[in-house]
Amino acid sequence: MSTKVADSTGYGPNRQMSVFGYIMAGVMVIILLPLLPVVIPAYVLWRVFVAEEPVERSFETWRRDSGRSRNGS
């Protein structure tokens, strides 16, 4: 008799799928390793020329934008 979908078989480790996942991760690392010399310079160039710096709000910019001076006037 086969197990129905609704019947729980328990939560045990599935060693076969774990081994398969580790093997696939290893294969992907070996395949993608030669691309590393291309990816790193591309990332650096993107950060330098394309990426915008996030605006960091501070008390000093709030005071300057609101027109207040240091002495409170």
BELLINNOR-V671841 format. One record per backbone hydrogen bond with DSSP energy under -0.5 kcal/mol. CO is the residue of the C=O (numbers start at 1). NH is the residue of the N-H. Records with the same first field share a line. If there is no record, write none. Layout:
CO = NH  NH
//
This chain:
4 = 7
10 = 12
13 = 15
14 = 18
15 = 19
16 = 20
17 = 21
18 = 22
19 = 23
20 = 24
21 = 25
22 = 26
23 = 27
24 = 28
25 = 29
26 = 30
27 = 31
28 = 32
29 = 33
30 = 34
32 = 35
33 = 36
35 = 38  39
36 = 40
37 = 41
38 = 42
39 = 43
40 = 44
41 = 45
42 = 46
43 = 47
44 = 48
45 = 49
46 = 50  51
54 = 56
55 = 57
58 = 62
59 = 63
60 = 64
61 = 65
62 = 66
63 = 67  68
64 = 67
69 = 72
//
